[in-house]
Amino acid sequence: MNQQSLSHRADREPQDTPTPEELDAHLSSDPESAVPEPETQGWFGKFTFAFCIFVALSHIYFNTLGNMSELWLSAMHFGMFGFLCALLYRTGKDKTGVTKTFHWGINILLGGLSLVVVAYLMLGESALYARGVTFISTDWLAAIVAVILVVEFARRTSGWVIPVMILIALSYVAWWGKYLTGVFHFPGLTAETLLFRSYFSNEGMFGSIARISSTYVYMFILFGAFLVRSGAGEFIIELARCVAGRMIGGPGLVAVVGSSLMGSISGSAVANTVSTGVITIPMMKRAGFRPVYAGGIEAAASTGGQLMPPVMGAGAFIMASYTQVPYLEIITLAFLPAMIYFLSVAFFVRIEAKRLNIQVVEEETPRAIDILKRGWHSLVPIVVLVVLLIYGFTPTYAAGFSILSVVIASWLSPNPMGLRDIAGSMVQGTYNMIPTAVLLIAVGLVINVVTTTGVGNTFSLMISQWSGGSLLISLVLVALASLIVGMGLPVTASYIVLGTLSAPALYSLMNESHLIDYLMSGQVEGMASAMITLSLPSLAEALPQGLTLAQAQQVIATLPSDSLDMVIEQGLSAETLTISLISAHMIIFWLSQDSNVTPPVCLAAFAAAAVARANPMRTGFMAWRFAKALYVVPLLFVYTPLIGGTLAEVLQIFIFACLGMYALAGFFENHLEGPLQLWQRILLVPAAGLMLWPDLGLVAQLAGFAILLVLFVLSRRAEPVNPHRVVSAEAA
């Protein structure tokens, strides 16, 4: 879609597309949507424009060719983005006179202090260690100011939830933790030790989460900004129209395909919703979809953008850091589950289109060959990225050279990127990164407290106890926790917090499930056999033949935790343990997405409602209805080899999971190819269950498919015979 056609469309759609002011009013509670637009006018705009370019160039250099310690790079990352946050997310923007001058002074002071505390860390680190890590007055001052700055910047970009969490966490360690009794009792740390760990060490605000922000996340956000500036966004929408425009429910399917492709580079559900929704939602409305339905489809599809490799809303990078599994393996394992999600949303679109008798939506869709001729250069950077990753280059190095490939590839197109475009890409990417950088650095303070105090292990033990050792109940508890936490935290922060607190519990329970199979196999030997026999001599004779389920559960309940861990390490392969760890984190990451589409706080749905001019809460419930795969696919992670199975196993699970999601969509909509009778709708439940339920085998899955096929044929006979509704390409 060229710029001219976009302008023409904008002129013809004043009733459908909201103004920027209206979008801001609807999305003011969302930090991601509150990212300020780059300013280029006046001395302030020119200064911030130039500083953003400096920030981007310095990060690109140190992530590819340069060399800087991880602590210093993370600190520099905070100083630069803290400075920008103070100036751009400023208070008192609408004030005048003395009040405005006062607020400007405060903002400049905070921005300057963010650079000062970073400079002090770099210059004073060696002297601190030379003193035996004994604080002097300037150390106290710099550390306290740094923590205050993080809290204030997090408040400006993300609201009050994260600052309150930081204050509660730090005060728990330094003060009130020693007054608690039971599992949450903590004797406490001195203020000096707490500030050292928070500011000077690589465990607090400049710890592993900040390193992820300064390397993987920022580099890929820059990569996405360059791609969009080069015309990749328009190419994606046009490609989606080509793929789905002539299918049943075309505009809705364009939203699904476009959001999956755009989300794979943007990594933000809200940004994805707004960027693609302003095109796809009006298309859906004119085709006959209700506004709340159009908004719900776009919100659900855009939420899936965070599940689609390669960016995954920074989740892939954080997951790789937590699990120590290569990034390339993470995104490879994430691809088919993401496809299940998008296909499930597409099924809802098709069914609604059938209900409304919207058959052919665009008579004249662009030809694939024409689109590829105009925009093939947009695919080159993606190919470069994948090739570099396959050849073993680090993600940051691959992202840096992929950014360069965007520029070079654009020179092969009719609209080559010049210096102005390159500078604009760096500035836009830096602007987009500000709330994420501040958020991840702030969350590092909370994670430091969790790991220092052992609260994470305590929380995991509580989940195990509350669930009674049931993996299914544990999943329900984590899902509820993710929904509650997600009401106050962005998705990335929600995943980090829940991953730290509950991933160990899921990992342990999944390993115990694998251990039961191992104990029942009759292959227990060596150290594992000796430890079990020592604790349970009565099972010595049964071990070689294989234990019963009750006996295997007795072993798990009886062995001390240290001994049980050793048996798991001895009995289960390293591959099995790795897959369990990835699955645990993938489950939490998927469940963390539900806050985007689950009322009462569903940011992506509210963004879509603003574009669709629909009721926000009704749009939220509609989006939640379409996003059912967010809860089904995590069950497949646990109970099937969807992650880590052989190619044949994974494909079998994928195919029947897609068919099962189609059956579930038909049940919720009471419609397949045509309207369903009550008994037909009821039969869709066992059909979906047979195809989705684990361990039933191929025969059961085929039986479920047979039921679905019969219902599909019957519904097709009941399909309305009204003439097909056609919406021309010009109208769409």
Disulfide bonds with the S-S distance in Angstrom:
none
